[in-house]
């Protein structure tokens, strides 16, 4: 699957917590963001 490169402005503390969560799950930050976006979009 082709990936889209983008940039976001995110609160630094939130970004730090997200990075830690990704590390704890053994996945990249990009994978975590994609996983959370998919989960949220399925709710609709």
Secondary structure, DSSP 8 states (H G I E B T S, - for coil): -----------HHHHHHHHHHHHHHTS-HHHHHHHHHHHHHHT-
